């Protein structure tokens, strides 16, 4: 089954691509040509060349405030490769940046909650890592809560994102 346009009004011109993009459902798995991370299902797609953008990457604002970086405004940029300060994965395309302190983050990572409360008994532990902050070091458990989203677990509560939407 091929992807279907949702309706004629959901066409946009994005600054990262020369052709118009149409919002479609049912695409399956794809790599977002904006932020270069995986996506599935709904996308903004170029009918001429199969260029895809996550829905959020297509319509994300040029600036935003995030609970994950609340002190400064983040600006949407499209530049060279670097690492996301939330998930630590490579950024190679669209990302938000704080010019004041150099904080860089994938567009989708800006949408993650700051904290998740969970029942420790139902958490799937996938690995143990050392977290180094200045002169301190903590052992943390990393678990997957679903949909490819992993969280750091410290002393029973969940805090901080490790990996997003892989």
C-alpha positions as CSV (number, residue, x, y, z in Angstrom):
1,X,0.0,0.0,0.0
2,X,1.5,3.4,-1.0
3,X,1.4,6.4,1.4
4,X,-1.7,8.6,1.1
5,X,-1.8,12.4,1.3
6,X,-4.0,13.5,4.2
7,X,-5.5,16.5,2.4
8,X,-4.5,19.2,-0.1
9,X,-3.8,21.9,2.6
10,X,-1.0,19.9,4.2
11,X,1.6,20.8,1.7
12,X,4.6,23.0,2.7
13,X,7.8,24.4,1.4
14,X,10.7,23.7,3.8
15,X,14.0,25.6,3.8
16,X,16.0,22.3,3.6
17,X,14.5,21.2,0.3
18,X,13.7,22.7,-3.1
19,X,10.4,20.8,-3.8
20,X,7.1,21.0,-1.9
21,X,6.5,18.4,0.8
22,X,3.1,16.7,1.4
23,X,2.0,15.3,4.7
24,X,1.3,11.6,4.3
25,X,0.4,8.6,6.5
26,X,1.5,5.0,6.1
27,X,5.0,5.5,4.9
28,X,6.6,2.8,7.1
29,X,10.2,3.3,8.4
30,X,12.3,6.1,6.9
31,X,15.3,8.3,7.8
32,X,14.3,11.9,8.3
33,X,16.3,14.0,5.8
34,X,16.2,16.9,8.2
35,X,17.7,15.5,11.4
36,X,19.0,12.2,10.0
37,X,17.2,10.0,12.6
38,X,14.7,7.2,12.0
39,X,11.0,7.8,11.7
40,X,7.9,5.8,10.9
41,X,4.3,6.4,9.9
42,X,3.4,10.0,9.2
43,X,5.9,12.2,7.4
44,X,6.2,15.2,5.1
45,X,7.4,13.7,1.8
46,X,8.6,15.0,-1.6
47,X,6.7,13.1,-4.3
48,X,9.6,13.9,-6.8
49,X,12.5,12.4,-4.8
50,X,11.2,10.7,-1.6
51,X,12.8,13.3,0.7
52,X,11.2,12.8,4.1
53,X,10.9,15.0,7.2
54,X,9.4,13.9,10.6
55,X,6.2,15.8,11.2
56,X,7.9,17.8,13.9
57,X,11.0,18.6,11.8
58,X,8.8,19.9,9.1
59,X,6.8,22.3,11.2
60,X,9.1,22.9,14.2
61,X,9.4,26.6,15.1
62,X,12.6,28.6,14.3
63,X,13.1,29.2,18.1
64,X,11.8,27.5,21.2
65,X,12.2,27.1,24.9
66,X,12.7,23.6,26.3
67,X,12.3,22.2,29.8
68,X,15.5,20.3,29.1
69,X,17.4,23.6,28.6
70,X,15.2,26.2,30.3
71,X,17.6,29.2,30.7
72,X,18.2,30.1,27.1
73,X,16.3,30.2,23.8
74,X,17.2,27.5,21.3
75,X,17.5,28.3,17.6
76,X,16.9,25.9,14.7
77,X,20.0,25.5,12.6
78,X,21.1,23.2,9.8
79,X,24.9,22.7,10.1
80,X,27.8,20.3,10.3
81,X,28.0,17.1,12.4
82,X,28.0,17.3,16.2
83,X,26.5,15.3,19.1
84,X,23.1,15.9,20.7
85,X,23.6,17.0,24.3
86,X,20.4,15.0,25.3
87,X,20.8,11.6,23.6
88,X,24.5,11.8,22.8
89,X,23.8,10.5,19.3
90,X,25.3,12.2,16.2
91,X,23.5,15.2,14.7
92,X,24.0,15.6,11.0
93,X,21.4,18.1,9.8
94,X,18.6,20.0,11.6
95,X,19.1,20.7,15.3
96,X,18.4,23.3,17.9
97,X,21.3,25.2,19.3
98,X,21.8,27.6,22.3
99,X,24.2,30.2,21.1
100,X,24.9,31.3,24.7
101,X,26.3,28.0,26.0
102,X,26.7,25.7,22.9
103,X,23.9,23.3,23.9
104,X,22.9,21.2,20.8
105,X,19.8,19.0,20.6
106,X,17.9,17.0,17.9
107,X,14.4,18.5,17.2
108,X,12.7,15.4,18.5
109,X,14.7,15.4,21.7
110,X,13.4,18.8,22.6
111,X,9.9,17.2,22.8
112,X,10.9,14.6,25.4
113,X,9.7,15.1,29.0
114,X,12.2,16.2,31.6
115,X,11.2,13.3,34.0
116,X,9.3,10.1,33.9
117,X,8.0,8.3,36.9
118,X,8.0,4.5,36.5
119,X,7.5,1.3,38.5
120,X,11.0,-0.1,38.9
121,X,9.8,-3.7,38.7
122,X,8.7,-3.4,35.1
123,X,11.8,-1.6,33.7
124,X,13.9,-3.5,31.3
125,X,17.6,-3.0,32.1
126,X,19.8,-3.0,29.0
127,X,23.2,-1.8,30.2
128,X,25.1,-0.1,33.0
129,X,27.2,3.0,32.3
130,X,29.4,5.3,34.3
131,X,28.2,8.9,34.2
132,X,30.9,11.5,34.8
133,X,30.0,15.1,35.9
134,X,33.0,17.2,36.8
135,X,34.8,15.3,39.5
136,X,31.9,12.9,40.4
137,X,31.1,9.6,38.9
138,X,27.8,7.7,39.2
139,X,26.8,4.2,38.0
140,X,23.4,4.4,36.2
141,X,21.1,1.9,34.7
142,X,19.8,2.5,31.2
143,X,16.5,1.0,30.3
144,X,14.1,1.0,27.3
145,X,10.5,2.2,28.1
146,X,9.2,1.5,24.6
147,X,9.2,2.9,21.1
148,X,13.0,3.0,21.1
149,X,13.2,5.6,23.9
150,X,15.7,4.9,26.6
151,X,16.1,6.6,29.9
152,X,18.7,6.8,32.6
153,X,17.7,5.4,36.0
154,X,19.3,6.8,39.1
155,X,18.2,5.4,42.5
156,X,14.7,4.4,41.4
157,X,13.5,7.5,39.7
158,X,14.1,8.2,36.0
159,X,16.0,11.3,35.1
160,X,17.6,12.4,31.8
161,X,17.3,11.0,28.3
162,X,20.0,8.7,26.9
163,X,18.6,7.8,23.5
164,X,15.6,9.0,21.5
165,X,13.7,7.4,18.7
166,X,16.3,5.1,17.3
